[in-house]
């Protein structure tokens, strides 16, 4: 563990050849004004939202660049899946562009790619466009926070809760296209102080026979002066379906005061997806190479903003873009991308090498502020203490296992 694994432009080019996903921010317009929106008042780190719609010329510029290198390296008989994602804002507000992109790729041959399509949507316009979405087999990830109380941060410009309109559209889609709904529709719910993992899952499983993915409000890029409001909103109400009958009043008070929250934070240290349940409480062995939780450029996806910025994903500050589409021209230097990535890892290495979590890290270096240390830094003592506390909680409260079973997904 004495050095950082460096990459070069050949590695970046290889990732472009094997790119698994491209996500287009087809518009920064939105028909909701969600209180916790990552492009809203709570956050910095994104370009000003100006009601733009991405042009087909910009999309074609990056697609033609990729199609060219795919065709030049095409091997007959080999086909790899590539997902095209539509993101916003609310992507259904730029449906003409989505239709052009789908048509363009349907008519593109001999790339060695099989194209799939998906979309993240708030479902407010689902009634208007569901026929097309079903026809083109576009997978939907619907942002929905549960019952009316849970959905109450997802408001329109007048402050009205979107629950009834979204719920009605989802019901319509399920009734009209039940097979599509079962196979192609999933849900994501943001956890906050007006819902809980349990309430969201109970609502969606009861009403739509779906188990949603859940996520917490992003704690990166909080706007100065909004820390208190963020803290209040982001306090998730973690609950259990039942507490063991022999739990005393004091034990209930302990649970309500944050014991389960402590365990949940430990479990979710790297998300809620594991290979086995054993991974929850295993501190991984040391490796020779520190890799942090930062994705290799374009190894997982490419995100193209409405302003033509090309990023490795939608979760990082948009000042960290890897390329730019401007006036129909693509400006992207693969050597510079690799060099920037290496410099960020090398800079962080001095802290990483003393961190007990360095081989099991989910922290992206693009999310570490220059003036602060890594928020994920941990010592062996801290990790062992957290693990011991969680094991003790599980021993004293067998019903807590329900929480793990309800919230952890195995690959």
N, C-alpha and C positions, 0 to 999 in steps of 0.2 A: 504494500500500500504506500509506495514511495513516489508515485508519479500519477499524473492525470493522463487519461487516454485522449490523445489529440486526434482530430479529424482533418481531412483535407478536402479540396474541391471535388476529388473523385468520389469521396464518400457522399457528398451532397448530391452529385450527379446521379449516383446509384440510387439514392432515395427518391429522386425525381422520376427515375425510370420505373421504380416500384411503388410509386405514390399510392397509398390506399384510399385517400380521401381528399377531395377539394371542397371547401365550403365557401360559398359566395354570399357576402352580405349584400343582398340584392337591393336593399333600401335601408335608410336610417329612419324612415317614417314609421310611426307606430300609432295604432288606434287605441292603445292603452297608455296609462301614465302610472305604471306600478311604482309604489312608494320605495321599494327596495331595488329598483332596476339598476343594473351595473352601469348603465349609461345615464343615470339620473342624478339627483342632488346629493346623494351620499358619497359619490365616487369622483375621483380624478382619473387621469391616465387614458382618456379616449379623445378622439377628435370631436370637435363641436358638431352637434346634431343639427343639420340644416335642411332637413326634409328632402334629401337627395334620393334619386333612384339611379342605380347603376345602369350604365349603357351596355348594349350588346357588343359594341366595338371594344370596350375594355375587356369584357369576358372573352371575346374571340381572340384578343391579343395574347392572353396567357394560355388559352386552350390551344391555339395554333402553335405556340412555342413547344408545349408539351407533346402535342400530337406529332410534331416533326421528329422529336427525339425518340418517341415511342415507335414510329414507323421505321426510323433508321436502325433501330435495334430490335425490330420485330422478328420473332422466331415462329415460323408456321407451326401450328398445332399447340402452341402454348397460349393460354388465356389466363389473365389475372383479373380479379374483381376490382373495380374502382367505384367508390361511392361519391356522387355529386350531391352536396348538401346545400340547402337554401335557408338563409338565416337573415335576421333583421336587427333592429326594427321588427316589423311584422312582414314576413316575406310575401304573404298573399296580397299585399298592397302593390306589388310589382309583378303581377301574374303574367303580363305580356312578355316580360323578359324570361321568366321561368319557362314558358312555352317555347320560346326561341332557343333556349339552351338545350332543352330536351330534344327538340327537332334536329338541331345541329349535330348533336352527338349520335342520335339514331341513324343519321346519314353518314357517319364517319366510319370507315372500314379499315381493316388490316392494321390495327393499333396494338393488338395483343391484349386488349382490355374488354371486359364485359361491364357495361355501365349499369349502376343501380342509383336510385334517387331517394333522397330523404329530405325532410323539412322539420324545422322546429317552429311551432305556431301556437298562438294564443287561442285559436279556434273561433274567433269572432266572425270570420268570413267563411267558415267551413261550409255553411249552407249554400253559398254561392258557387263554390269551386269543387265540391266533393266529387262530382261526376268525373271531372278531368283527372283529379288525383287518383281516383280508383282506376280509371282507364289506363293511366301510365304507371300504375303500381308503385306510387310514391309513398314510401313509409313515412308515417307521421309520429313525431314526438310532441305531444300536447302538454303545454305548461299549465298545470292545474293544481291548486293547493288544497283541494279537498272540499269540505262543505262551505256554506255561505260565510261562516266566520273565518275559516281558513283562507278563503279567496279574497277576503276584504282588503288586502293591500293591493290587489290587482284591479285597479279602478280606471275609469275612463277620464277624459279631460274635464268632465263636470264633477268628478269625485264619486260617481256611481259605481257600485260594486258590479263586476262583470259576471258574477256567478250564474245568474238565471239565463243569460244569453248563451254563455259557453256550455252550460249543462244541457240546454235545449238542443244545441247544434250537435253535441256529442251523442245524445240520444237519437237524433235524426240519422246520423251516420251509421250507428249500430243497427237501427231498424232497417235502413235501406240497403246496407251492404254488410251483412253479418259476417261473412267469411273474411272479407277484407279487414273488417274491424278486429276480428280475432287475431289475424296473422300480421297485420301491418301497422297497428296503432298501439302506441305505448305512451306512458305518462311520466312526467317529471314534476316533482313537487319540491318547492323551497320550504325548508323548515324555519319557523320564526316563532314569535311569542303569542301568536293567535292560533297556532295549530300544533300538532305533534306528529311524530312518525306513526304512532298508533292510530290517531284519528284519521289521518290521510289514507292510510292503508285500509282501514276499516270502511271508510266511505267509498273508495274506488273499487274495492273488492265486492262490496255489497251491491253497488249500483251498476258496475260495468265488468265485474269479474276480472279485474286487472290489479296487479301489484305494481305500484309505481317505483321508479328509482327516486331517491330522496337526496337532497343536498342542502348544506347550510349556506347562509349568506356569505359571500366572499369577504374575508377580512383584509384583503389586499387593496391598497389604493384608496383608503377612506379619506374623504376630503377634510381638510383642516376645519375644525369647528363642528364637525358632524359626528365626532367620536361617541358622544353621549347618546345621541339618537340611534346610531348604529347599535350600540351596546344594548339598549332597551329592546329594539326590534329583533335582534339576533338571538335573544335568549329563548332557545327552543324549549317547549314544554315536553320534556321527556317523561313518558308514562309507561306503565305496564298493564297488560290485560287484567292481571290479578296479582295481589300480594298474598303470600302464603297465609293461611288462616291463623297460624300461631304467632304472626308478627305482632309485637307489642306496640303500644302507642308511641313509645320512644323510638322503636325501630321504624315506624311509619314516618316519624318526624325526621329521622336520619335520612330516609329515602327521599323525602320531599325536599330536604335541605341541600341535596346535591350529590349523594353517594352514587346514584345511578348516572348522573351527569358525568361524574369522574370516569366511570367505566365506559360510558359511551364515547367520550373524548379519546380514550385509549384505543378502543376498538376501531374508531374511525380515523386513526392517525394516518392511514394510507387509503382512505376510502372504505367501502364496505364489501369489496370483492376479494376473496382469498381462494387459494387452491385447496386448502384443507382448514378445518377448524383449529388444528394444532398451530398454524401460523399466527394465530391471535396472541399466543403467549410465548413464542420462541424469539429470542434475540438472535439474529442471524450471525453466522460466523464471519470473520473478517475476510475481505478480499484484497487483492493486490491493487486494484484500480478503483479509484473513487469516481463515481459517475453522477452523483447527486440524483435528483428526480427530474432532471432536465432532459427533454426529448431531443434526440438528434434532429437537426434541421430537416423537416419534411419527412421524417421517418413515420410519423403517424398521420399527419394531415398538412394541408396548406389552407390558410385562411386569407381570403381576398376581401378587403374592406370596400365600402361604397366609394371611398376616395382613391382606390387603386393601390393601396398599400398591401404588400404581401407579407404575411406573418406565419410563424409555425403553428399558431393556434389563436383562438379568439380570447384567451384568458389573460394575456400579458399586455402590458402598456404598449399602446400603438406607436410610441416613439421608437420601439425596438423592431422596426420593420426590416425585412430581408430584401425587399425589392419594391419597385414602384412602376405602375402603369401610368404613363403620362403622354397625352396627345397621341395615342395609338402606338406608343413605343414602350417596350418592356426594358426596364433598367434593373438588372439583377446580376451581381457579380458573385459567382460561386466561391471564389477564393476568399473574398471579403466576408462572406457568410461564415465560412469555416473558421477564419481568423478571429472574428468577433466571438464566436462560440467558444473557441479555445481560450481566449483572453478572459472571458467571464468565469470559466471553470478554474483557470489557474489562479485568478484573483481570490476565489472562494476557497481554494485548496487549503490555505493556511488555517482556516477555521474547520473545514471538513475533516482534516486528519485527526482532530482531537474529539470529534463527535462520535458517540457510540452508535448513532443511527445512520452512519454514513453508508452502510451497505444495504440499508432498508429505507431509503430516503425518498420522500415524495415532494421535496421542496424544489421549485424551479428557480434557477439563478436569475432569471429575468424578473423575478418578483422580489428580489432582495434589494432594498434601498441601499444606495452608496454609503450612507452615513450610519447604518445600523447593522447589527449582526443578524445571522440567520435565525428566524423565529422558530425553526425546527430543531435548533441545537439541543443536544441532550448528552448527559454523561451516563456511564454504565449504572452508576448508583441511582440516578433518577429513573432510568428505564426499569431497573430491578424493583425499585420502590413502587412504581406504578403497576407493574405486573403483579407484585405481591398483594397490593391493595385490591386489585381486581379479583384475584383468586380468592382472597378472604371474603370479599363481597358475595361472590358466587357460592362459597361454602356456607355462609350465614343466611343467604337468601336464595334458595334453590329456584324460586320463580324467576330470578333474573335470567336464567337460561332461556326463558321465553323471549326475552329481548334480543338475545343473540340470534336465536332461530328466526325471529321475525325480521331482523335487520341485516344480517350477514348473508351475502350471496356467494356460493361456491362456483368456481369456473367449471 
